[in-house]
Amino acid sequence: MGHLDGQIAIITGAGTGIGREAALMFADEGARLVLAGRRLDPLNDVAEIIKSKGGTAVARSVDLENGESAAELGTWTLEQYGQVDVLVNNAGHSSRVRSIRYVGPEEWDSVFRVNVEGVYRLTQSVVGSMIQKGHGTVITTSSYAALHPGLLGGSPYSAAKAASFNMMRGINAELNAKGIRACTILPAEVDTPILNNRPLNPDASARATMMMPEDVAQAILLCATLPVRTVIEEIVMSPTQPRDRTLDMEAAAKAGS
C-alpha cells in the first residue's frame, strides 16, 4: 500500500520539471491525480505514464494566470471526486526583465497573477472542503528568492514568491487547529524550464551544479506523506556546490534597460 492510497491530489505545473516529477512520485504512492497546467500535451504525456503503471490521472488545461480558471479547477475536482486531500501549488513563472528599475507593469502583474492570485484562488476553492473533512495538505513551491531577493530571481518573482510563502504561513496560523497543514518549499537553483526565461540562459556547466526537479519533488512528497499530526512548515533547499553567477547578475541588471 502507498502512503497516499485513496487520496485525491491536484498538482499544478505538472507537465514538466518539478510538477512532473512530483506527479509520478505521488502516483507511485497511490494518489489519484488531477494534473493541471497551460499546455495539455505534456500533461497528457504524464497522465499516460501514470496510467500505464496502473495509476489514475486526468489532465486539465488551465490558465493559472486567470483567477477564475484557477478557482474552477478546484471546483471541478470536488465535483468529480468529492474531495481534495492534497493541493500542490507548483505552477509559476518569472519575468524576463528582473530589475525594479526597468520591469514593466504588464510583466509584474503577470508574475503576480500566477504566483499569488492563482495560488490564492485555487487554494480557497478547496480549503473549505478540507475543513469539512478535518484534514488536508496545501503545498506551495515558493523560491529561495522569497528569502533572499535580488536580481537573480528578479524583483517581481522575489516579491510574488514571498507573498505565496506568507500566504502558507497564514494558513497554518489560521487553520492548523482545523486539521489543515500548509507547507512551503523554497528551492534555490533547479534545472527546470523556468531558467529559459532568464536574461542569461544558464549553459550546461552551470546547470550541472544545480538541483534537479526530482530533488524538490521528493521534498513535496515528504510534506504530503508524513502523518497528519505533523506539518512541515517550510523546507529551504539549495545546491551543495556554489557557482559563479557574476555573468547572470550582470545580464539581469541590464535586461529591459
C-alpha positions, 0 to 999 in steps of 0.5 A: 500500500502507498502512503497516499492510497485513496487520496485525491491530489491536484498538482499544478505545473505538472507537465514538466520539471518539478510538477512532473516529477512530483506527479509520478512520485505521488502516483507511485504512492497511490494518489489519484491525480488531477494534473493541471497546467497551460499546455495539455500535451505534456500533461497528457504525456504524464497522465499516460505514464501514470496510467500505464503503471496502473495509476489514475490521472486526468489532465486539465488545461488551465490558465493559472494566470486567470483567477477564475480558471484557477478557482474552477479547477478546484471546483471541478475536482470536488465535483468529480471526486468529492474531495481534495486531500492534497493541493500542490501549488507548483505552477509559476513563472518569472519575468524576463526583465528582473530589475525594479528599475526597468520591469514593466507593469504588464510583466509584474502583474503577470508574475503576480497573477500566477504566483499569488492570485492563482495560488490564492484562488485555487487554494480557497476553492478547496480549503473549505472542503478540507475543513469539512473533512478535518484534514488536508495538505496545501503545498506551495513551491515558493523560491529561495528568492522569497528569502533572499531577493535580488536580481537573480530571481528578479524583483517581481518573482522575489516579491510574488514568491514571498507573498505565496510563502506568507500566504502558507504561513497564514494558513497554518496560523489560521487553520492548523487547529482545523486539521489543515497543514500548509507547507512551503518549499523554497528551492534555490537553483533547479534545472527546470524550464523556468531558467529559459526565461532568464536574461542569461540562459544558464549553459550546461556547466552551470546547470550541472551544479544545480538541483534537479526537479526530482530533488524538490519533488521528493521534498513535496512528497515528504510534506504530503506523506508524513502523518497528519499530526505533523506539518512541515512548515517550510523546507529551504533547499539549495545546491551543495556546490556554489557557482559563479553567477557574476555573468547572470547578475550582470545580464539581469541588471541590464535586461529591459534597460 
